[in-house]
Amino acid sequence: MRLIFIVFGMGNASLFAAGFADTNTIQKAVAAYKTIETLRKETPINGDAIASAYTGALQILAQEAEINSLKLNSDILVAIEEIKSGNEPRLATQVIDKTLQRVFYQSILNRITMIQRRFNTATSAELIQMLDDVVAAFQAITGTVARTNEILSADRQTIISGSNPALDVQFNESVARIRRALDKSNPEEDSGVIAVEFSTTRIALAQAYYIGVLRTVASVLENRSTDPETTAVSLKEGEFFYRIIESLVAQGNRVGNQLIKAQLAGNAANVVAYEIVSELIKGFVGQVYGEMSYQSISIGVNRFQAMSEASGAAAYARVFLPDVEVRLGAEVRGNLETALSNLQTASSENSVPKSAAARDAIAAILLSYQKELNLIDPRTTIDTGFVYNASTSYYQISGYRAENPVNAEAIAAAYTGELQQLTQIIDLAYGLTIDQNVLAAIENVRNGNQVALASQVIDKSIQRVFALAIYNRTTLVLDNFDSLATDKLALEWDRVETAYLAIMLAVGKVNKVLTKDKQTLKDEAGPDPYPEDQFSLAFLNGREALSKANANDRTTLAIARENIIVPLVRGFLNGVLHEVEGVIANRSIDVDEARVGQLGGDLLYRTVEVFIAQDNPSGNDRIKAQLTGDLADVVANEIVSDINKGVIGQFRRNISQIESTFGVDRNRALLASERISLYATIFLPDLELRLGTQQRVKMQNALQDLREAIETDNSAKAITAGSTITEIISAYEDELV
């Protein structure tokens, strides 16, 4: 069984030893939550009273979630501050309520997972105590779990109420079966029960929040033309409801996840019921396929594991069964339910052939169903052979570089042709000498002259070629949007996608942040940023805008371009920090390896140097000096500070543009708002390190508020958001060296 919701940082350590809240604390937390439920409905909303209710057991439970790399406590504290300051208190109460629901949701998942993990090693009494904690936490969210289904209307334009799946009953019945199994009267069979019910309980909760998201979308669609305040509240509710199940959907549909978040955190006018439902469901369909894949491995080998996977497949499918009926009819839904039941029976019987037949039947129905979904399908639709061949050559060179010895002749052969031609085009466009550098490096490899360094020159130089090609082509498309035909624009846009695929892995690495002592760097805790998904969505949005069918298509294209270029810059800057980490780790034990890393950092930095130099020229000089000088002079804190000072310069320039265009040119203001949000993602991890998580959350909230203010010409909201942003940025700059 895949543990898709939870990432424990404590290995197999006992949950009981991890300082988790006991039943009494959870019960007090539930009582405090119900108090807040009452308080948030009062007029005016009493922020101090909410803060008082939150302090204590409820905050302890929220802080407990930090083992899952979540920052729920900070989200809540910032929202309480918003209420106290009178900054859209109704929205803030939605943040508090939905985040607290996530606290209880996560508390339940953590404990159910630990029961399943420790069934064979913990005593029945310990496990029963943990289950009592689950029951206590469930009391806070039982109302949400008990709601009826939400489904697409017949015309697929909105969302309406459906039947009641009685998820609260399912959950409680599953808990009762777990409780009986915890007496371990038949340990082998009881272990199988726990494995099956593990799926039932956690996926029933996920389904409840899937329904919650759709319920809020229905409210947005109903109110957006008549009641802006209610619409805003519902949209915020949907945004935070979705965070509860985001990781689950993203596993099966990462690009669709980006689309859902963009709609729920964006302009209510852009919310499309059919798209959100389809992209949500695509994520759950992916989970069904995953469970079936694991079941195919387990059947005939581990009966209980196969039973668990079959149960998981059925539970995930129950999420979208009502939609199957809407799109394909009741008969197809019935056939799918039968096939899923057959898979569970076959698993219980440990029958390999029956399992295969059931999986085939399920897969056939799902394939037909997927054709009905509005799926995001990133793909190149125009022949981009020239760039594709250059990309293929780069991949070949990467393989040859990994050989021992490095195969210079093979590298030279792969470089000759489209890749070299592309390099020469970029050299001509930007007055560079990358081709000469690559050829010289190949010659050094051929002669055995500092092969590791020469190999690094080849790799990072070619990455620079593709990055500049992306910048060049996106700029060309935007600059010539009005004058070129759609097919010509589309060709150049597809070349962008092909070029990006060549360096996707290089720019998609996990974020690097300073260690607490600021002496070196480490991976940022939490999920990877998935920049390739952001790119894919931007590529699709931009390509759709090339039709020129809508008045704001040029702005849409410009925003899409920023969502390609700025994350690309972020990827290269992050690559610099990866190399700096290696330099610091190796300089006292492996000087040659450290020098290779230093050279890699220097070459990567050259690609995006202009983004730093224009606003931090002295810092740019310091960075280059450290990346080319004595290894002992490389100081992580200084490089991070100088990078972020340069980025803040870009950030401030776009703030000024918003100030000059607000209420005058909405499209330009929106574009500048998009830029500042994207630039902020570069320095927010470091801002959090220096100022704390709450300041990061406040900044993220203010950036979202600023965009919303621009869209609605709400000058008061813009002033409040701008003041918050300026205050935090100033405090952050004071912390940089």
N, C-alpha and C positions, 0 to 999 in steps of 0.2 A: 504494500500500500504506500503510495506516495504521500508524503506529508507536505501538502502544497500550501497550507496556510501559515505554518509555523516554522521559524528557524531558531532553534535554541542555541545560545552561545555557551551552554554549559555541558555539551556532550551528553553523556548518559547519567550525569549527576542527578541525585534525588531531587525531585521537586520540593519535597518536604524540607530539604536542607537549604533551599534557595531563598528562604524568607518570604514565601508566598503567604497571602492573606488567608486566615482561617475562616471557618464558617461564620463565627460571630462577627468578624470584621466585614465579611461580605454582606451579612444581613443588615448591619448598620449602614453599609454603602448603599444598599437597595433603598433603605428608608430615607437616606439623604437624597438619593436620586428622585424619589417620589416627592420630596419636599421641593426640590428644584423644579419639578414638573408643575407644581402649583404656583411657585413664585414667578416662573417665566410667563404665566398667563395674566399676571396682574398688570394694571396700568396706573402709574408708570412702573416699569420693571425695576426692582430693587437689586442693584448689582452687589451691594454690600451683603445683603441677606443670602444671595446665591453664593457669594464667596465664602460666607460662614458655613453654609451647608456643605460646600465642596471640601472645605478643609477638614481633614481627619480621615475617616475610613475610606471615603470615596476617592480622595486624592491618593491614598496608599494603593488602592486598586489600579488607578490610572498609571501610577509610577511603576507598578509591577509589569506593565506592558512594555517597558523599556527593554526587557530581555529580547523582545521581538523587533528591536530597532525601530520602534514607533515613538512618536513624540506627542502623545495624546495629552499629557499634562500641560505642556506648553500651549497647545492649541486651545485648551480650556482656559488657562490663565489669561491669555491674550484676549479671548472673547469676553471674559469677565471685565477686563480693562475697558473694552469697547463699550460695554453696557454702562459702566461707571462714567465714562466720558460723554455718553449720549450719542455715540457714533453708530447709527443704525442698530439700535438694540434688538429689534426683532430678528434681524439677520444673525446677530451674535448669539441670541438664545437658540437658534437653530443649530449653530455650530456646537454649542454646549450640549444640547440634547443628543444630537446624532453622534457626537464624539463619545459621550458617556455610554450610549448604546454600544458603540464599538468597544469600549472598555469591558463591558459585561460579556459581549460576544467573544472577545479575545480571551477573557478569563475562563469562559466555558471551554473554548477550544484547547487552551493550554492544559487544562485538567483532564479532559477526555483523552487527549493525546498521551498524557502521562499514564493514565489508567491502562491504555492499550500497550504502551511500551513496557510497563513494569508489572504486568499481570503475573508473570512467572516468578518474579523476585520479591515483590512486596507482599505483606500479609493481607488477608481479607479485610481486617480492620482498617488498615491504612488506606486501602483502595476504596472502601465504603465511605470513609471520611472524605476522600477526594470527591466522590460522587455526591455526597451531601453538599459540598461546596458548589458543585455544578447546579444542583437543584436550587440552592439559595440564589445564585447569580441569575438563573433563568427567570426568577420572579420579576426582575427589572424589565425584561424585554418580552414577556409573554404576550402583551397586547399587540406588539408589532408582529410577532410570529403567528398570531391567530387570524390575521387578515385574509380577505378573499383574493383570488388571483386577479391580475390585471392583464388584459389581452388587447391585441390590435382590433380596431373596429373593422367591419366588413370592407370598408373602402380604404383601410390601412392609413387613414389620415390622422387618427387619434387613438386614444387608449380608453378602454371601458372595463368595467368590473366583470369578472367571470365567476366561476364556481369557487367554493371554499375548499382548499386542499387540506384543511384541518392540520396544519403543520405543528401547531402546539400539541395536538393529540398525538401525532406521530412521534414528536420528541419525547413526550412523557411516557408513552408506551415503550419506546426504545430504552429510556432510562430504567424503566421497570425490568426489562429483560437483562440489562447490564447488571442491575442489583442482584437479580437471582443468580447470575453467572458468577458473581464475585464470591459466592460461598465456596467455589472451587470443589464442589462435590464430585464433579467429573472434569478434571482439569483440562483434558484434551478438547472435549466438546465445548466446555465453557470458554476456552481460549478462542474457538471458532466463533462463538456468539459475540464475544467482545470485538473481534475483527470486523464482523458484519455490522454491528451496531455503531461502531466507530464511524463508518460511512454514513449510516442513516442519520445520526444526530447532527453531525457537522454540516452535511449537505442540506438537511432540512432548514438549518439556520441560514445557510447561504441563499436558499430559495426564498426565504422570508425577506431578505434584504434585496434580492432581485425584484421581488414584487414591490418593495418599498420604493425603489428607484422608479419603477414604471408608474406608481401612484403619484409621485411628485411630478413626473413628466406630464401626466394627464392634467394635473393642476396648472402647470405652466401653459399648456396649450389652451386650456379653458379660459384663463384669465389674462393672457398677454395683451389682448387688444382692448381690455376694459379696466383692468386693475393692476397697474404696474407694481404697487407695493406687494400685493399678494404673490404676484408672479416672481418677484425678486426673492421673496422668502421661500417659495417652492423650489426655485432653481438652486438656492443655497442648500436646501434640504436634500435635493437630489445629488448635488455635488458631494456632500459629506456621507450620505447613504452609500453612494457608489464607492467611496474609499474603502468601505468595509469589505467589499467583494472584488475590488480592483485586481488584486494579485491573482485571484482565481480566473477572472476573465482574460487577463493579460497573458497567462500561460497558454491559452488556446487561441488567442487573437490579439497579438501585441499591437499591430497597427490600428485595429479597430478600437482597442483600448484608448489610444491617443485621440481618436475621433470622438469617443464618448466623453472623455474628459474635456475636450475642447468645447463641446456643445453644452455640457452642464456647468462649465465655469466661464462661459462666454455670453453672448447676446441671446436673450430669449427668442428673438426673431429667427435665430438660426437652428433652433431645436426642431428636429424632424423625428417624429415618433417611429416611423418605419425603419429609419437608419439605426436609431438607438436600440430598438428591440432586436433587430437583425444582428448587430454587432455584439450585443450581450450574448445572444444565443450562440453565435459562432464560437465564443469562448467556451460555453458549456458543451457544445458538440465536440470540441477538441478534447475536453476532459473525458467524454464517453469513449472516444477512440483510444485515449490513453489507458483508461481502465481495461478496455478489451485487450489491448496489447499486452498489458501485464498479466491479464487472466490467461492469455494464450501461452505465456511462459510458465505460469504456475500450475496449470491443469495437468494432472497426471504425475505431478511432482510434490505439490503441497496443496492438499485439498482445501484447507482452511484459508490459505492465501487466495486461492482461486475463488472461493466463496466470497471473500471480502471484496475482491476486484469486481466480481459480477454484481454484488450489491451496490458498489460504488457506481458502476455504469448505469444501473437502473435508477439510482437516486439522482444522478446528474440529469438523466433523460427526463425524469419527472418535472424538472424545471421548465422544459420547453414543450412538453406534451400538449398543453392547451394550444400553443402556437402551431404545432403540427396539425392539429385539427382545423385551425383557422385557414391554413394555407393548403392542406392536402385532403382534408375531410376526416370524418370520424372513423371510417373503415381503416385508413392508413394508420391513424393513431392506435386503433385496436390491434392492428398487425404488429406495430412496434412494441406495444406493451406485451403482447404474447411472446415475441422473440426475446425480449429482455427477461421475461419470466422463465423461458426455456433455458436461457443462459444460466440463470441462478439454479435451476433444477439440475442442469448438466454439471454444474460445479459441485453441487452437493453430492451428486452421484460419482464425481471424479471421472466423468466420461469425456475423453478427448474428442471422439467423433461427434458427439452431440453438441459439445461446446463449439466446435468448428462450424457446424451447421447453423447454430444460433447466431454466432458472430457474423457469418455471411449474410444472414437474413437482416440483422440489424444494420450492417454496413450498406446493404442495398437500399434500404429505406432512407438512411441518413444521406446517402449520395443524392437521391431524388429530392430530399428535403433541402439540402444545401443549394440546389439550383434555384430554389424559391427565395432564398435569402438574399438580401442586398449586401453582398460580400465585397469587402475591399480586396482588390487583387492587384498588388503592385507588380507591374510588368513593363517591359519595353515593347512598344507596339510598332516602332519603326526600325528598319534596319540601320544599325549603328556600327556596321562592320569595322570601320577604321578604328574607332575608340575601343570596340570590343576586342579586336586583335591586339591592340596595345595593352589592354588590361590582361589578356591571356598571357602575353609575353612577360608581364610583370610577375604574374603568379609563377611562371616557369622559372624566372630568375630567383624568386624567393626559395624555390626548391633547390636550385643549384647552389645557392649561398649556404644552404644547410649541409651540403655534402662535405666530406673530409677526405682528401683536400677539396677546397672550393674549385669548382670546374669553370675556369676562366673562359675556355673556348665555347662552352655551352652558353654561358652568360652573354658572350659577345654575339653569338648567333641569334639568341633570343632578342637581344636589344636591337639588332639590325632589322629594319623594316618599319612597321607602323609606330612602334614605340619610340624609335629614334626620330622619326618624322614628327611625331607629336611633341617630343622634347624640343626639336628645332623650331617648331611653330611657337611654342611658349617662349623660348629664348628670344625670338624675333619680336614678339609682342611686348615683352617686358625688359628687353635689353640685358638678358642674363647669359650665362655661359654654362648652363647645366649640362649640355651635350658634351662639351669639352671636359668637364669635371668627371662625367661618367666614363668617358673613353679613357681618360687618364687613370681612373681607378681600376678599370678592367685591365689596363696594361700593368698596373702594380700587382694585381692578383696574379696575372700571367707570369710575372717575374718573381713572385714570392716576396714582394716588398710590402711589409706591414699589411698582410692580407686581411686581418680582422678589421682594421681601420678602413681599408679600401672597400671592403664589402659593405661597411656601414655607409660610406659615401654613396655607393650605388643605390642602396635601398632607400635611404632618406631623400636622396636627390630625385628619384623617380616618384616618390610620394609627393614631393613638392610639385612636380609636373602635373599630376592629376588634380591636386588641390587648386592650382592656378587655372587649370582647364575648367574646373567647375566654376570658379569665380568668373572667368572670362565668358563662358557660355551663358550663365544666368544673367550676367550684366548685359550681354548682347540681346538676349530675349526681352528683357525689361526695356532697354533703351529703344528697341525697334518694335515694340508691341503694336503701335498704331500703324506702322508702315509695312511690315511684313505680313504675308498671308499666314493663315493658321498652320498649314502643313509645313511651311518652312520653320516657323517657330517651334512646332512640335518636334521636328527633327533635332534641333539644337537642344531642346529640353530633354529629349530622350538620351542625347549624348551626355548630358549632365548625370543622368541616372547611371549610365554605364561607367562613367569615370568614377562616380562615388563608390560603386561596387568594388572597384579595384582597391580602394583604401579603407573600406568599411571596417575591417577588423582593426586596422591601425588606429583609427580615430574613435573606436567604440569601447576602449578599455575603461575599467572601473576608475572612478575619480580618485585622485591622490590628494590627501590633505596632510597638513602638518601634524606631527605627533604632539601630545600635550605639552611637552617641554620645548617644542619648536626646533628641535635639533635635526630631525630628519622627517621623512614622509611615510605615510601608510595608506592603505585602502580606506576609503570612506565607508563607514558602517551603513547598512541598509541596502536596498535593491539597487542594481545597476541602472544607470540612466537610460539605457536602450536608445542611444542617439539614432541608430539606424531606423527605428520605428518613427521617430520624429521626422527624419528625412523622408521616409516613404510617404507619410501623410502630407508633408509639404509638397513633395513631388506630384502627388495626385491632385491636391488642391490647385497647384499652379497649372497643371496640365488642363484641368477642367476650365480654368479661367482663359485659356488660349482660344476658346470658342468665341470670345468677345460677345457673348450673348447677353451679358448683364452690364449695367452701367458702371458697377464698381469692380469689374473684372481686373482692371489694371492694378487697383489697390490690392485685390486678392493675390495677384501675381507677385506684387512687391513684398507682401507679407510672407508669401511662400518662399521667396528668394532669401529673405532674412532668416527664415527657419532652416535654410540650408547652409548659408554662409556663416552665421554666428556659431552654430553648433560645430561646424567644421573648424573654426578658429579655436573654439573650446577644446576640441579633440586634439589639436596640435599642441596647444599649451599644456594640456594634461599629459601628452606624450613627453613634453620637456620635463615635467615633474617626475614621471616614471624613470626617466634617464638620470635625473638628479638623485633620486633615491638610490639607484644602483651605484652611482659615483660615491656617495657617502658610505654605502655598505662595503664597497670593495677597495677604496683607496688605501687602506692600511693593510690589506691582505692580498690583493691582486691588482697591482697598478695597471697592468695591460688591460684588464677587463674594465677598470674604472675609466681609462682613457677612451675606450670604445664607447662607453656610456656617455662620457662628456661630449665626444664628437657627435653622437646621435642627438643629444640635447641641443647642441649648437646648430646642427642642420635643420632640425625640426623648428627651432625658434626662428631661423631665417625666413621660413615660409610665412609666418604671421607677425614678424617683427613690426611691420608698419602699423598694426593695430595698437601696439604699445608705445612706439617711438613718438607718435604725433602728440601724445598728451603727457608722456613721461620720458623725455629725451635723455635726461641724466640717468634715470633708472634703466632705460634701454641699454645705455653704455655699460652700466654695472653688470647687467645680466650677461651681455656678450663677453665682457672681460672674465667673468667667472666660468663661462662655458668654453673659453679658449685658453685660460691661464693655468696657474698652478692648481692642482687638484685640492690642495689643502685650503684654498681660498673659496671653494664652493660652499656657500652658506644657504641652506634651504629657506630659512625665514626671510632672508633678504631677497632671494629670487621670487618667492611667493608674493612678498610685499610689493616689489617693483612691478610684477605682472599685474597685480590687482590695482595698483595706482593708475596704470595705463588704461585698464578697463574702466575704472571709475571715471576717467576723463571722457571716454566715449559715452558713458552713462549720463554724465552731467550735460554733455552737448545735446543729447536727445531730450533731456528734461527741459532745456532751454527752448528747444524746438516745440515742445508741447505748449509751453507758456506763450509762445508767439503765435501759435496756430489754433489754440483752444477757442472754440466757438466761432472760428473764422474759416478754417479748412479742416473738417473732421477727418478726411482721409489721411492727410499729412500727420495730424496729431495721433491717429490710430497707429500709423506706421512707426512713429517715434515711440509710442507706448509699447509696441511689440518689441522694438529694439531694446528698450531698457529692461524689459522682462528677460529677454534672452541674455543680455550682458550680465544681468544680476545672477543668472545661474552659474556664471563662471566664478564669482567671488563669494556666493552665499555660503558654501561649506566653510570657507575660511572666516567669514563673518561670524558664523555660529561658534567656531572655536574661540574667537577673541571676545565676542560680546554675549554669547549664550544662545540657547535654542529659542527662547522667547523673542529675542530681537530678530532672529531669522524669520519666525512665523509672522511677526508684526510687519516686517518688510514685504513678505510674500502677500499678505493681506492688503497692504497699502498699494502694492503694484496692481493687484486685481481691482481694487476700488478705483484707482486712477483710470484704468481702461474703461470701467463701467461709467465713470463720470464723463469721459470723452464721448462715449456712445450716446449719452442722454443729455449732453450739454449742462450737466449739473456742476456749476462752478463751486458751490459750497463743498460738495463732496471732493472735488478735485483739489481744493485748497487744503482740506483736512488731510487727504492722502499725501499731497506734496509736502506738507509740513512734516509728517511722520517720516517720509522717505529722506528728506533733507537732514532731519535730526539724527537718524540712524547712520546715514552715510558719513556725516561729520564725526560721529563718535567712532565709527569704524576706522576712518582715516587717521584719527589720533592714535590708534593702536598699531598702525603699520610702521615698520622701521624704515 
